[in-house]
C-alpha cells in the first residue's frame, strides 16, 4: 500500500479513536460511576460469564469476516481481523448509526489484503447478519403475537416494523444482485454529483466488490458457508449471554419470554441504535416489552442497564485493542521503512 494511503488510514484511525474515547468519557459521565457499580453488582458473579460470552460472540464474528475473505484470507491473520472487529464494534457502540465503526474495520485492515476483498467481506458479514436477524423476526413476531396479548400500540409497532424491514431487505437483495455499488454510482452520476468519467473510473475499481457481494445469495463457496456458520455461532453466544442475564436478575425464563426478547427485542434494539447505547429509547421499549411477556417492566429496565454495561465493557476492551493494534502497525511500518533505507544495518 502506498505511503499516502497509509497516512490516510493512520489519520482516520487516530481521529476515530479520539472520538470514541471522548464519547466513552461522556457516556460514563452521564451514566455515572455509582450507577455503573450498582448495575454490575446486580449481575453478581454471573457478569464474568456474560462478558466472556459477549467476547466469544465477537471472536465468532471476526472468524466469519475472515472466512468471507477467502481465498485472500491467507494474506491476513485472524488476530488482525479480530482486532479490526473489536475496534469497529467499540466505535459502533459509542457513536450513532454504526457507519463509522464499519469504516474503522476497513482502515484497520487496509494494506493486509486487497481493498475490494476487505470491503466486500465486511459488507457480506453485515448482510448475512441482517438476513439472519430478519429471518428470526419473521418467525418470532408472529409467534409472540400469537402467544401474548400484546397491547394494540405494541402490536402495531411490531407488525409495521416487520413489514417495513422485510420490504427493505427484499429491495436490498435486488440491489445487491444488480450490483449495489454500481447502482449507487449510476445514481450519483444521474444526480450530477460526479461526472461520467469519474463514475466510470470508480466503477472499474469496485467491480470486484459487486461480484463478491453477488456470491452471497447462491452461497456456493466454502468461505461463505463457513462464514454463515460462524455468524450462527455468534448468535448462539449472544443468546446464551442474554439468557444468563435474565437468570442473574431473577426473571422466570419461559419460551414465550425468550421468543419475544430474541425477536421483538431486536426491533427495540434497532430503533434505539439511533443514539449511543440506546439511552432513553431502549429503557422505555424494554419496560413495555417485558411487561407483556410475563416478567415486569422493572426487569426490562434492569436488563437494559445490564446490556448497556456489557456494551460499555466490550467497547472499552475494543478501544484498548485498537490502540495496541494501531501502535503495532505503525511500529511495523517504521521498521520496514528503516530496512528499505539501510538493509545492511536493519537486516533487510
C-alpha positions in Angstrom: 0.0 0.0 0.0 1.3 3.5 -0.8 2.6 5.8 1.9 -0.2 8.2 1.1 -2.9 5.6 1.8 -1.0 4.6 5.0 -1.1 8.2 6.1 -4.9 8.5 5.3 -5.7 5.3 7.3 -3.4 6.4 10.2 -5.0 9.8 10.5 -8.5 8.3 10.2 -7.8 5.8 12.9 -6.4 8.4 15.2 -9.4 10.7 14.8 -11.8 7.8 15.3 -10.0 6.7 18.4 -10.1 10.2 19.9 -13.9 10.5 19.0 -14.6 7.1 20.5 -12.6 7.8 23.7 -14.4 11.2 24.1 -17.7 9.5 23.6 -16.8 6.9 26.2 -15.9 9.5 28.8 -19.1 11.5 28.1 -21.3 8.4 28.4 -19.7 7.3 31.6 -20.1 10.8 33.0 -23.8 10.8 32.0 -24.5 7.3 33.3 -22.5 7.8 36.5 -19.9 5.6 38.1 -22.2 4.9 41.0 -24.9 3.7 38.7 -22.4 1.5 36.8 -21.2 -0.1 40.1 -24.8 -0.8 41.1 -25.6 -2.4 37.7 -22.6 -4.6 37.9 -23.4 -5.7 41.4 -26.9 -6.7 40.2 -25.4 -9.2 37.9 -23.0 -10.5 40.6 -20.7 -13.4 39.8 -22.6 -14.0 36.5 -21.2 -10.9 35.0 -17.9 -12.6 34.2 -19.6 -15.4 32.3 -21.8 -12.8 30.4 -18.8 -10.7 29.3 -17.0 -13.9 28.3 -19.9 -15.0 26.1 -20.0 -11.5 24.6 -16.3 -11.7 23.7 -16.8 -15.2 22.4 -19.5 -13.9 20.1 -17.1 -11.1 18.9 -14.5 -13.8 18.2 -17.0 -15.7 16.1 -17.9 -12.5 14.2 -14.2 -12.0 13.4 -14.0 -15.6 12.2 -16.9 -15.0 9.9 -15.3 -12.0 8.3 -12.0 -13.9 8.0 -13.9 -16.8 6.3 -15.6 -14.3 3.9 -12.1 -13.1 2.9 -11.2 -16.4 1.2 -9.1 -17.0 -0.7 -7.2 -13.8 0.3 -7.7 -14.7 4.0 -4.3 -16.3 3.9 -2.8 -12.8 3.5 -4.1 -11.5 6.8 -4.1 -13.2 10.2 -7.2 -14.0 12.2 -5.9 -12.0 15.1 -5.6 -8.9 12.9 -9.2 -9.3 11.8 -10.3 -9.8 15.4 -8.6 -6.6 16.3 -10.4 -4.8 13.5 -13.7 -6.3 14.6 -13.2 -5.3 18.2 -12.2 -1.8 17.2 -15.1 -1.3 14.8 -17.6 -2.7 17.4 -16.3 -0.3 20.0 -16.8 2.7 17.7 -20.2 1.5 16.7 -21.3 1.2 20.3 -20.1 4.7 21.2 -21.3 6.6 18.1 -24.7 6.7 16.5 -25.6 5.0 13.2 -22.9 2.3 13.1 -21.2 3.5 9.8 -18.1 4.9 11.5 -17.3 1.6 13.0 -17.5 -0.2 9.7 -15.1 2.3 8.1 -12.8 1.7 11.0 -12.7 -2.0 10.3 -11.7 -1.3 6.7 -8.9 1.1 7.7 -7.6 -1.3 10.3 -7.2 -4.0 7.5 -6.1 -1.8 4.6 -2.7 -2.9 3.3 -3.0 -6.5 4.5 -5.3 -7.8 1.8 -6.9 -6.4 -1.4 -9.1 -3.4 -0.7 -12.1 -4.9 -2.6 -11.9 -8.1 -0.7 -11.7 -6.3 2.7 -14.8 -4.1 1.9 -16.8 -7.0 0.4 -16.1 -9.3 3.3 -17.2 -6.7 5.9 -20.3 -6.0 3.8 -21.0 -9.7 3.4 -20.8 -10.1 7.2 -23.3 -7.3 7.7 -25.6 -8.6 5.0 -25.6 -12.2 6.4 -26.2 -10.9 9.9 -29.1 -8.7 8.7 -30.6 -11.6 6.8 -30.4 -13.9 9.9 -32.0 -11.2 12.1 -34.8 -10.6 9.7 -35.5 -14.4 9.4 -35.7 -14.5 13.2 -38.1 -11.5 13.2 -40.2 -13.1 10.5 -40.6 -16.2 12.8 -40.6 -14.6 16.2 -43.0 -11.7 15.8 -46.0 -13.9 14.6 -45.2 -16.4 17.4 -45.0 -13.7 20.0 -48.3 -12.0 19.0 -50.0 -15.4 18.9 -48.8 -16.4 22.4 -49.1 -13.0 24.1 -51.9 -10.5 24.2 -49.8 -7.5 23.1 -51.2 -4.0 23.6 -52.6 -2.6 20.4 -49.8 0.0 20.2 -47.0 -2.5 20.7 -48.6 -4.9 18.2 -48.9 -2.2 15.5 -45.3 -1.2 16.1 -44.1 -4.9 15.9 -46.0 -5.7 12.7 -45.3 -2.4 11.0 -41.6 -2.7 11.8 -41.5 -6.2 10.5 -43.3 -5.3 7.2 -41.0 -2.3 6.6 -37.9 -4.3 7.3 -38.8 -7.2 5.1 -39.6 -4.8 2.2 -36.3 -3.1 2.7 -34.4 -6.3 2.8 -36.1 -7.6 -0.4 -35.1 -4.3 -2.1 -31.6 -4.7 -0.7 -31.3 -8.3 -2.2 -32.4 -7.0 -5.6 -29.9 -4.1 -5.3 -27.1 -6.5 -4.4 -27.9 -8.9 -7.3 -28.0 -6.0 -9.7 -24.7 -4.5 -8.4 -25.1 -2.3 -5.3 -22.0 -0.1 -5.7 -22.5 0.3 -9.5 -26.2 1.3 -8.9 -25.1 3.9 -6.3 -22.5 5.3 -8.7 -25.2 5.5 -11.5 -27.5 7.3 -9.1 -24.7 9.7 -8.2 -23.9 10.3 -11.8 -27.6 10.8 -12.6 -27.9 13.4 -9.8 -24.8 15.1 -11.3 -22.9 14.5 -8.1 -20.0 13.0 -10.0 -19.0 13.2 -13.7 -19.4 10.4 -16.1 -15.6 10.0 -16.4 -15.2 9.7 -12.7 -18.1 7.3 -12.3 -16.5 5.1 -15.0 -13.2 5.2 -13.2 -14.7 4.3 -9.8 -16.8 1.5 -11.4 -13.6 -0.1 -12.7 -12.2 -0.1 -9.2 -15.2 -1.5 -7.4 -16.3 -4.1 -9.9 -14.8 -6.9 -7.8 -16.8 -5.7 -4.7 -20.1 -6.1 -6.6 -19.0 -9.5 -7.9 -18.1 -10.8 -4.5 -21.3 -9.5 -2.9 -23.4 -11.3 -5.5 -21.8 -14.6 -4.3 -23.7 -14.4 -1.0 -27.0 -15.4 -2.5 -26.1 -18.6 -4.3 -23.8 -19.5 -1.4 -21.6 -21.7 -3.5 -18.2 -21.2 -1.8 -16.7 -22.9 1.3 -15.8 -19.4 2.7 -19.5 -18.3 2.5 -20.7 -21.4 4.2 -18.0 -21.2 6.9 -18.8 -17.5 7.5 -22.6 -18.3 7.8 -21.8 -21.0 10.4 -19.6 -18.6 12.4 -22.4 -16.0 12.4 -24.8 -18.6 13.7 -22.3 -19.5 16.5 -22.0 -15.8 17.3 -25.8 -15.5 17.6 -25.9 -18.6 19.9 -23.3 -17.0 22.2 -25.3 -13.7 22.3 -28.5 -15.6 23.2 -26.7 -17.5 25.9 -25.4 -14.3 27.3 -28.9 -12.7 27.3 -30.4 -15.8 29.0 -27.7 -15.7 31.6 -28.5 -12.1 32.4 -32.2 -12.9 32.7 -31.3 -15.6 35.2 -29.0 -13.3 37.1 -31.7 -10.7 37.6 -34.2 -13.2 38.8 -36.5 -13.4 35.7 -38.5 -16.6 35.4 -37.4 -17.8 32.0 -40.1 -19.1 29.7 -40.2 -20.0 26.0 -42.6 -17.1 25.4 -40.2 -14.6 27.1 -37.2 -15.9 25.1 -39.1 -15.7 21.8 -40.2 -12.2 22.5 -36.8 -10.9 23.7 -35.0 -12.5 20.7 -37.4 -11.3 18.1 -39.4 -8.2 19.1 -36.4 -7.2 21.3 -34.4 -7.0 18.0 -36.8 -4.2 16.8 -36.3 -2.4 20.1 -32.5 -2.6 19.7 -32.6 -1.4 16.1 -34.8 1.6 16.9 -32.8 2.5 19.9 -29.5 2.4 18.0 -30.1 5.9 16.6 -28.5 7.1 19.9 -25.3 5.7 21.5 -26.2 2.7 23.7 -29.9 3.4 23.1 -30.0 5.7 26.1 -33.7 6.6 26.9 -35.2 4.7 24.0 -34.2 1.1 24.9 -35.3 1.7 28.5 -38.9 2.5 27.7 -39.1 -0.1 24.9 -37.9 -3.0 27.1 -40.0 -1.8 30.0 -43.1 -2.2 27.8 -41.9 -5.4 26.2 -41.1 -7.2 29.4 -44.3 -6.1 31.0 -46.3 -8.1 28.4 -44.0 -11.1 28.2 -44.7 -12.3 31.8 -41.9 -10.5 33.5 -42.1 -7.0 34.9 -41.3 -3.6 33.4 -38.6 -3.2 36.1 -36.9 -6.3 34.9 -36.9 -4.8 31.4 -35.2 -1.7 32.7 -32.6 -3.7 34.7 -32.0 -5.8 31.6 -31.4 -2.7 29.5 -29.0 -1.3 32.1 -27.0 -4.5 32.1 -27.0 -4.7 28.3 -25.6 -1.2 28.3 -22.9 -2.1 30.9 -22.0 -5.1 28.7 -21.7 -2.9 25.7 -19.6 -0.3 27.5 -17.2 -3.0 28.8 -16.8 -4.6 25.4 -16.3 -1.1 23.9 -13.6 -0.3 26.4 -11.8 -3.6 25.5 -12.2 -2.7 21.9 -10.6 0.7 22.3 -7.7 -0.8 24.1 -7.3 -3.4 21.4 -7.5 -0.6 18.8 -4.7 1.4 20.4 -2.5 -1.7 20.7 -3.1 -2.9 17.1 -2.7 0.6 15.6 0.5 1.2 17.5 1.8 -2.2 16.5 1.1 -1.5 12.8 2.9 1.9 13.0 5.9 0.3 14.6 6.0 -2.4 11.8 5.7 0.2 9.1 8.5 2.2 10.7 10.8 -0.8 10.8 10.1 -1.6 7.2 11.0 1.9 6.2 14.3 1.7 8.1 15.1 -1.7 6.4 14.5 -0.1 3.0 16.7 2.8 3.8 19.6 0.7 5.3 19.1 -3.0 4.5 22.5 -3.9 5.9 22.0 -2.3 9.3 18.4 -3.4 9.9 18.6 -6.9 8.4 16.8 -6.3 5.1 
